[in-house]
Amino acid sequence: MTVSSEGKREKSDRGQKLDLYVIARIIIVLKEKGSVNRTGLATSTGLAYDKLAKYIAWMNDKKLVSANAEGNISLTEEGAKSYDQLVDWIIRYIGRVRFPKI
């Protein structure tokens, strides 16, 4: 996995480019709402359903989210921990956390 010079995109194992800010938006919604169905999560994050599905698949592979029997998405403990580490890193090196508005 590599991070580009922009510092906000990374290349996943499957070759797709992922935006860390989008991942953070998904995590923020899941932290606030708990378990959310995919349609509700797409609406809350402002993502097209197909784009959200790619992020959820990647995040599920990385054990950041999980889905229950009804298909609702939840943040895992690892997902919450990773988000906290990302925010700490941004504060340390950037000086403040400011995610783009949804």
C-alpha positions in Angstrom: 0.0 0.0 0.0 1.4 3.4 -0.9 0.5 7.0 -0.1 0.7 9.6 -2.9 2.4 13.0 -2.6 -1.1 14.4 -2.0 -1.1 12.6 1.3 -4.8 11.7 1.1 -5.0 8.9 -1.4 -3.6 5.5 -1.0 -3.5 2.5 -3.4 -5.2 -0.6 -2.0 -4.2 -4.2 -2.6 -6.6 -4.4 -5.5 -5.2 -1.4 -7.3 -8.1 1.0 -6.5 -7.4 4.4 -5.2 -8.9 5.3 -1.8 -9.4 8.7 -0.3 -8.5 8.7 3.4 -11.0 11.6 4.0 -13.8 9.4 2.5 -12.8 6.6 4.9 -12.8 9.0 7.8 -16.3 10.3 6.8 -17.6 6.7 6.8 -16.1 6.1 10.2 -17.5 9.3 11.6 -21.0 8.3 10.6 -20.6 4.9 12.0 -19.2 6.3 15.3 -22.2 8.6 15.5 -25.0 6.3 14.4 -23.7 2.9 15.3 -25.1 0.2 13.0 -26.3 1.6 9.7 -27.7 0.0 6.5 -25.8 0.6 3.3 -28.3 3.0 1.8 -28.4 5.1 5.0 -24.7 5.1 5.1 -24.4 6.2 1.5 -26.9 9.0 2.2 -25.2 10.1 5.4 -21.7 10.2 3.8 -22.8 11.8 0.6 -21.4 8.9 -1.5 -22.9 7.1 -4.4 -24.0 3.6 -3.4 -21.5 1.9 -5.8 -18.6 4.0 -4.5 -19.6 3.3 -0.9 -19.7 -0.4 -1.7 -16.1 -0.3 -2.8 -15.0 1.4 0.4 -17.0 -0.9 2.6 -15.5 -4.0 0.8 -12.0 -2.6 1.4 -12.8 -1.6 5.0 -14.3 -5.1 5.6 -11.2 -6.8 4.2 -9.1 -4.7 6.6 -11.4 -5.6 9.6 -12.4 -1.9 10.1 -16.1 -2.6 9.6 -18.4 -5.6 9.8 -21.9 -6.4 8.6 -24.6 -8.2 10.6 -27.1 -10.8 9.2 -29.4 -7.9 8.1 -26.6 -6.2 6.2 -26.1 -3.3 8.6 -22.6 -2.0 8.8 -20.9 -1.4 12.1 -17.5 0.0 13.0 -15.2 -2.6 14.6 -12.9 -1.9 17.6 -10.0 -1.9 15.1 -11.8 0.6 13.0 -12.4 3.0 15.9 -8.8 2.6 17.0 -7.5 3.3 13.4 -9.6 6.4 13.2 -8.2 7.7 16.5 -4.7 7.0 15.2 -5.4 8.9 12.0 -6.7 11.9 13.8 -3.7 11.9 16.2 -1.4 11.7 13.2 -3.2 14.6 11.5 -3.0 16.8 14.6 0.6 16.0 15.1 1.8 16.7 11.6 -0.8 19.0 10.1 -1.8 20.8 13.3 -5.6 20.4 13.1 -8.3 18.1 11.9 -10.6 19.5 9.3 -12.5 16.9 7.2 -14.3 18.2 4.1 -18.0 18.8 4.7 -20.3 16.2 3.5 
